[in-house]
Amino acid sequence: MRYRKSFTLTITVSTTPPQVTTYSKAIKVTVDGPREPRSKTSKNINFMLFSQCTLSLNIQR
């Protein structure tokens, strides 16, 4: 079995007031096999949800 690295997942919903939650020790589970290595820096992913709020995910390893 491969060693699984955990990361911290922060979810921010841009509402008034903003909603923020953090989940520690999250792991990524894949079923499609190995993938190319990625950098170990923070990543921000933004999604537009409806017209009034944005969901922002900050993933830190």
PESULTA-V158908 format. One line per field, one symbol per residue. ss: DSSP state (~ for helix, > for strand, _ for the rest). psi: psi as a letter, one per 40 degrees, with the letter a starting at -180 (. if undefined). burial: 1 if it has 16 or more other C-alpha atoms within 10 Angstrom, else 0. A space follows every 10 residues. Layout:
ss=???
psi=???
burial=???
This chain:
ss=______>>>> >>>_____>> >>>>>>____ __________ __>>>>>>>_ __>>>>>>>> _
psi=hihhiiihhh hhhgihiihh ihhifiihhi eeaiiiiiif iihhhhhhha eeihhhhhhh .
burial=0000001111 1111000000 0000000000 0000000000 0000000000 0000111010 0
